[in-house]
Amino acid sequence: MTQHARVWLITGASRGLGRAFAEAALAAGDRVVAAARNTAPLAELAEKYPDHLVPLSLDVADRQAVFDGVGRAVSAFGRLDVVVNNAGGMLYGMVEEATEEQIRAHMDVNFFGALWVTQAVLPHLRAQGGGRLLQVTSMGTGGGMATVGFYGAGKSALDSVSEALAREVEGFGIKVTVVQMGGYNTGLFTAGTTATEPLSQYQPVRTEMEAMWGDAVSPEPETAAPVIMELAALPDPPRRLIVGSQSFDHVMEMGRARTELYRSWESLSRLAPG
């Protein structure tokens, strides 16, 4: 332990970005409570860092389990300094195709799960006089994209709540950052995906989207970890941060396109007062 070693709670830590963030924090000498529904993939990491890593079996969709789990996380090392709300999944398909069960299950993890973790850690962070809360959303929260609309919806909801939260808790020394991740090779579209039953009427749209994504190779999650480590160390971190060079360009372009759309219909907008 170094003098400035921190304690992290990372959800979705068994693979992808969560795993990469956990490994980076451990390599820096910090201590990590690594939460995941299946902690078996963390066994090797726990063996390597027996005094610094605590695997925590946790389903973030279960609110009571989250509050109980956060209590165990605090007990493990006595405090929490950095909380990374990273757990999530993908519901792939058209809006019309998704079942109620699929939609609710998706939002239970991607939005409500992150919300339960947020509510559970805030009393602890407030009592200790501060901490960092990193809310992992997506570079696509500025607008929906065909076939992944529900993913964008959950992340956009978390984005909006987190923006409000940042203003609510800053007086307690709690710093909130919305971390808008770009596309990384996390297994989200394989192990983390639930697919709808395709309707033939949407095949042209599906084909178009598949062609647009093509065979692009996403960078590995560990390439994003240095950004998270630096972000967590900033004395005055930003309320939102895009992670990824290409993603930064895409977000800027989406913003310009939206502004142009608003401007093109400004005359109609201004016909109404308010």
C-alpha positions, 0 to 999 in steps of 0.5 A: 500500500502506498500513501495515496492508494485508493479503494475502488468498487467496480461493477461488471469487473469480470471482463471487458472494460471493468476488468481492464480498469480493475487490473490498472488500479491493482497495478497502481497499488490500489485496492479493488472490490470487483463486482460481477454476477459471475466472479469465477473469471476473477480467480486468477487476478485474486490469486495475483493480488490476494491482499488488494482484490476482493471479488464480490458476487453481485447482480446489480438488478437486485436492489437489496442485493446491491445495498448488501453488497456495497455494505460488504465492499465498504467493510472489505477495506474500510472505505470507497474512494472510486466507484465505477458503475460499469455493469451493462449488457446489450439488447440488439434488435429493432424497437418493435421486435423487443418483448416487454420481458427483454426491455425490462430486463435490459433496463434493470441492468443498464439503468436501474442497476447503476441507479441502485449502486449509486443510491447505495454508495452515496451515504458512505461517500457522504459520511467519509467526506467525498469520493469519485463516482464514474458513471459509464455511459456511451458516446452514443447517448446524444442520439439513438441508432437503429438496432441498438436503441434500447442500449442508447436509451438506458445509457441516456437515462443514466447520463441524464440522472448523473448530470443532475446527481453531480449538482446534488452531491458536489457540496459533499465533496463527491465528484461525479463524471459521466464517462462516455465510452467509445467502442471497445472490444469488450464482448458486449456484442457476443457474451453480453448481448440479448437478441430480439426475434427478427421481423423480416420487414426490418431486414433492409435496415438490419443489412444497412447497419451491418454494412455500416459497422462492417469489419471494423476492429475495436481497440482493446479495453486496456487501452482505455484504462490509462484515461480512467486512471488519470480521470480518477486522480484529477482534483477537479474532474469534468462532469462528462468525458468522451473516452476515445479519439474517434469517438470524440470526433463522432460525438462532435459531428453528431452535435453539429448535425443536431444543431444544424437540424434545429437551426433549419426548423428554427422558424417553426419552433419560434411560432410558439411562445415559451 
